[in-house]
Amino acid sequence: VQLQASGGGLVQSGGSLRLSCAASGIIFGTKDMAWYRQAPGKEREWVATITSSGRPNYADSVKGRFTISRDNAKNTGYLQMNSLKPEDTAVYYCKVIRYWGKGTQVTVSS
């Protein structure tokens, strides 16, 4: 199983980024997918989950700003991040079952 996260980068406060998580070696469409993030010096925290049927759930800190989605035909999940804040700066990871992607860095400048 491989999960490849991409789409991170440097953006100004208020900007947007779209992260992708491409899955291989797994029947992606039958599994829930989640995004987590880890800021420097902090614990990894849950950001959002989308069930196999497409139902999303969000951490309070990102609710209303982030949107999780998936395209099962492409074995890919997404995290659309709008109205980014400096406190969103972190390495973002995708997770399916017990498998983690390598992470993609998101940096939001003030």
C-alpha positions as CSV (number, residue, x, y, z in Angstrom):
1,V,0.0,0.0,0.0
2,Q,1.3,3.4,-0.9
3,L,-0.2,6.8,-0.2
4,Q,1.3,9.8,-1.9
5,A,0.4,13.2,-0.6
6,S,1.1,16.3,-2.7
7,G,0.0,19.9,-3.2
8,G,1.6,21.6,-0.2
9,G,3.5,24.8,-0.5
10,L,3.9,28.4,0.7
11,V,0.9,30.6,0.7
12,Q,0.0,33.9,2.3
13,S,-2.6,34.2,5.0
14,G,-6.1,34.1,3.5
15,G,-4.9,32.0,0.6
16,S,-5.9,28.5,-0.6
17,L,-4.2,25.2,-1.3
18,R,-5.5,21.9,-2.5
19,L,-3.9,18.7,-1.2
20,S,-4.1,15.4,-3.0
21,C,-3.6,11.9,-1.7
22,A,-3.1,9.2,-4.3
23,A,-3.6,5.6,-3.1
24,S,-2.3,2.4,-4.6
25,G,-2.3,-1.2,-3.5
26,I,-5.6,-0.8,-1.8
27,I,-9.3,-0.9,-2.7
28,F,-9.5,2.8,-1.9
29,G,-13.3,3.2,-2.6
30,T,-14.2,0.9,0.3
31,K,-12.1,2.7,2.9
32,D,-12.5,5.9,5.0
33,M,-9.7,8.4,4.4
34,A,-8.4,11.0,6.8
35,W,-6.1,14.0,6.9
36,Y,-3.9,14.8,9.8
37,R,-1.3,17.5,10.4
38,Q,1.7,18.0,12.6
39,A,3.0,21.4,13.4
40,P,6.6,21.9,14.7
41,G,6.9,20.9,18.3
42,K,3.3,19.7,18.5
43,E,1.5,16.4,18.4
44,R,0.0,15.1,15.2
45,E,-3.7,16.1,15.1
46,W,-6.7,15.0,13.2
47,V,-8.0,17.4,10.6
48,A,-10.8,15.7,8.6
49,T,-12.2,12.3,7.6
50,I,-14.3,11.3,4.7
51,T,-16.1,7.9,4.8
52,S,-16.2,5.4,2.0
53,S,-19.7,6.7,1.2
54,G,-18.5,10.3,1.1
55,R,-19.7,11.7,4.5
56,P,-17.2,14.3,5.8
57,N,-16.3,15.2,9.3
58,Y,-14.0,18.0,10.4
59,A,-12.0,19.2,13.4
60,D,-13.5,22.4,14.8
61,S,-10.3,24.3,13.9
62,V,-10.9,23.9,10.2
63,K,-14.6,23.6,9.9
64,G,-16.0,26.0,7.4
65,R,-12.6,26.6,5.8
66,F,-11.5,23.1,4.7
67,T,-13.3,20.6,2.5
68,I,-12.4,17.0,2.2
69,S,-13.5,15.0,-0.9
70,R,-12.6,11.9,-2.8
71,D,-12.6,10.5,-6.3
72,N,-12.8,6.8,-6.0
73,A,-12.3,6.3,-9.8
74,K,-8.9,8.0,-9.4
75,N,-8.1,6.4,-6.1
76,T,-7.5,9.9,-4.8
77,G,-8.6,12.0,-1.9
78,Y,-8.4,15.7,-1.6
79,L,-8.3,18.5,1.0
80,Q,-9.3,21.9,-0.2
81,M,-8.0,24.5,2.2
82,N,-9.3,28.0,2.0
83,S,-8.9,31.1,4.2
84,L,-5.6,29.7,5.4
85,K,-4.1,31.0,8.6
86,P,-0.5,30.9,9.9
87,E,-1.6,28.4,12.5
88,D,-2.5,26.0,9.7
89,T,1.3,25.7,9.0
90,A,2.2,22.0,9.4
91,V,3.1,18.8,7.6
92,Y,-0.1,17.3,6.3
93,Y,-0.5,13.5,6.1
94,C,-3.2,11.3,4.6
95,K,-4.2,8.1,6.3
96,V,-6.2,5.1,5.0
97,I,-6.8,2.3,7.6
98,R,-3.3,2.1,9.3
99,Y,-1.3,3.4,6.4
100,W,0.2,6.8,6.3
101,G,1.4,9.0,3.4
102,K,4.8,10.7,3.7
103,G,3.3,14.1,4.2
104,T,3.4,17.4,2.4
105,Q,4.5,20.7,3.9
106,V,2.0,23.6,4.1
107,T,3.4,27.0,5.2
108,V,1.1,30.0,5.7
109,S,2.9,33.3,6.0
110,S,1.3,36.2,7.9
